[in-house]
Amino acid sequence: MFTLDGKTAIITGASSGIGHAMAELFAKQGAQLVLNARRADLLDDMVANIRDAGGMAVSVPGNITDEAISKQLVEATLDHFGKLDIAVNNAGMVGGIGFDP
Ligand SMILES: NC(=O)c1ccc[n+]([C@@H]2O[C@H](COP(=O)([O-])OP(=O)(O)OC[C@H]3O[C@@H](n4cnc5c(N)ncnc54)[C@H](OP(=O)(O)O)[C@@H]3O)[C@@H](O)[C@H]2O)c1
């Protein structure tokens, strides 16, 4: 059976779409999650839902094109969970990350 028990994963772009769906699946399969996107309120709701279901998750909101945010993501992962197993570099949009026509 597919399991992520004991694995720690960063998922960027976790507030909606594919990243949101992956976060729900990873949490269900036992992963410890560090979630990123710009909409902090949506991430907070996800973290609360995952914890209510018995999982473990924290959020690091912010624009992933900001190098300081990417460093915070890794630091928060190591601080909370002591290791990083999986990095899902999903944040983006059609036309490119942060694209503003
Ligand atoms: N859906 C498709 O058919 C398709 C096809 C090919 C490739 N992709 C790629 O797959 C990825 C996910 O697509 P999706 O359809 O799930 O898109 P989506 O529903 O628009 O979700 C994009 C996610 O990325 C986050 N995001 C965007 N820019 C960001 C930034 N600068 N910093 C941090 N987070 C950012 C958004 O959250 P916030 O707005 O809260 O920041 C959101 O959670 C994208 O990279 C997309 O290019 C999708």
The ligand as an SDF file (V2000), in Angstrom:
LIG
                    3D

 48 52  0  0  0  0  0  0  0  0999 V2000
   -3.5300   22.7520  -14.1110 N   0  0  0  0  0  0  0  0  0  0  0  0
   -2.8850   22.3810  -15.2180 C   0  0  0  0  0  0  0  0  0  0  0  0
   -3.4690   21.9050  -16.2040 O   0  0  0  0  0  0  0  0  0  0  0  0
   -1.3800   22.5340  -15.3070 C   0  0  0  0  0  0  0  0  0  0  0  0
   -0.7150   22.0890  -16.4540 C   0  0  0  0  0  0  0  0  0  0  0  0
    0.6760   22.2130  -16.5340 C   0  0  0  0  0  0  0  0  0  0  0  0
    1.3810   22.7450  -15.4670 C   0  0  0  0  0  0  0  0  0  0  0  0
    0.7080   23.1580  -14.3620 N   0  0  0  0  0  0  0  0  0  0  0  0
    1.4900   23.7210  -13.2650 C   0  0  0  0  0  0  0  0  0  0  0  0
    1.1440   23.0610  -12.0540 O   0  0  0  0  0  0  0  0  0  0  0  0
    1.2390   23.9940  -10.9910 C   0  0  0  0  0  0  0  0  0  0  0  0
   -0.0850   24.0580  -10.2120 C   0  0  0  0  0  0  0  0  0  0  0  0
   -1.1270   24.3930  -11.1040 O   0  0  0  0  0  0  0  0  0  0  0  0
   -2.6170   24.5460  -10.6060 P   0  0  0  0  0  0  0  0  0  0  0  0
   -3.5000   24.3010  -11.7960 O   0  0  0  0  0  0  0  0  0  0  0  0
   -2.8510   23.7340   -9.3790 O   0  0  0  0  0  0  0  0  0  0  0  0
   -2.6710   26.1120  -10.3050 O   0  0  0  0  0  0  0  0  0  0  0  0
   -3.4660   26.9640   -9.2180 P   0  0  0  0  0  0  0  0  0  0  0  0
   -4.7320   26.3020   -8.8020 O   0  0  0  0  0  0  0  0  0  0  0  0
   -3.5300   28.3700   -9.7470 O   0  0  0  0  0  0  0  0  0  0  0  0
   -2.4920   26.9300   -7.9690 O   0  0  0  0  0  0  0  0  0  0  0  0
   -1.2560   27.5970   -8.0240 C   0  0  0  0  0  0  0  0  0  0  0  0
   -0.7100   27.6040   -6.6100 C   0  0  0  0  0  0  0  0  0  0  0  0
    0.5490   28.2640   -6.6300 O   0  0  0  0  0  0  0  0  0  0  0  0
    0.5460   29.2820   -5.6390 C   0  0  0  0  0  0  0  0  0  0  0  0
    1.4430   30.3240   -6.0940 N   0  0  0  0  0  0  0  0  0  0  0  0
    1.4230   31.0160   -7.2830 C   0  0  0  0  0  0  0  0  0  0  0  0
    2.4300   31.8920   -7.3530 N   0  0  0  0  0  0  0  0  0  0  0  0
    3.1030   31.7780   -6.1740 C   0  0  0  0  0  0  0  0  0  0  0  0
    4.2320   32.4170   -5.6210 C   0  0  0  0  0  0  0  0  0  0  0  0
    4.8940   33.3780   -6.3100 N   0  0  0  0  0  0  0  0  0  0  0  0
    4.6620   32.0630   -4.3890 N   0  0  0  0  0  0  0  0  0  0  0  0
    4.0110   31.0880   -3.6900 C   0  0  0  0  0  0  0  0  0  0  0  0
    2.9330   30.4400   -4.1560 N   0  0  0  0  0  0  0  0  0  0  0  0
    2.4810   30.7750   -5.3750 C   0  0  0  0  0  0  0  0  0  0  0  0
   -0.9160   29.6960   -5.4950 C   0  0  0  0  0  0  0  0  0  0  0  0
   -1.2170   30.1730   -4.2100 O   0  0  0  0  0  0  0  0  0  0  0  0
   -1.2810   31.7200   -3.7710 P   0  0  0  0  0  0  0  0  0  0  0  0
   -2.0660   32.4460   -4.8200 O   0  0  0  0  0  0  0  0  0  0  0  0
   -1.9560   31.6330   -2.4350 O   0  0  0  0  0  0  0  0  0  0  0  0
    0.1390   32.1570   -3.6770 O   0  0  0  0  0  0  0  0  0  0  0  0
   -1.6020   28.3440   -5.6330 C   0  0  0  0  0  0  0  0  0  0  0  0
   -1.6110   27.6490   -4.4130 O   0  0  0  0  0  0  0  0  0  0  0  0
    1.6420   25.3450  -11.5870 C   0  0  0  0  0  0  0  0  0  0  0  0
    3.0320   25.5060  -11.4570 O   0  0  0  0  0  0  0  0  0  0  0  0
    1.2110   25.2000  -13.0330 C   0  0  0  0  0  0  0  0  0  0  0  0
    1.9980   26.0280  -13.9020 O   0  0  0  0  0  0  0  0  0  0  0  0
   -0.6380   23.0670  -14.2480 C   0  0  0  0  0  0  0  0  0  0  0  0
  1  2  1  0
  2  3  2  0
  2  4  1  0
  4  5  1  0
  4 48  2  0
  5  6  2  0
  6  7  1  0
  7  8  2  0
  8  9  1  0
  8 48  1  0
  9 10  1  0
  9 46  1  0
 10 11  1  0
 11 12  1  0
 11 44  1  0
 12 13  1  0
 13 14  1  0
 14 15  2  0
 14 16  1  0
 14 17  1  0
 17 18  1  0
 18 19  2  0
 18 20  1  0
 18 21  1  0
 21 22  1  0
 22 23  1  0
 23 24  1  0
 23 42  1  0
 24 25  1  0
 25 26  1  0
 25 36  1  0
 26 27  1  0
 26 35  1  0
 27 28  2  0
 28 29  1  0
 29 30  1  0
 29 35  2  0
 30 31  1  0
 30 32  2  0
 32 33  1  0
 33 34  2  0
 34 35  1  0
 36 37  1  0
 36 42  1  0
 37 38  1  0
 38 39  2  0
 38 40  1  0
 38 41  1  0
 42 43  1  0
 44 45  1  0
 44 46  1  0
 46 47  1  0
M  CHG  2   8   1  16  -1
M  END
$$$$
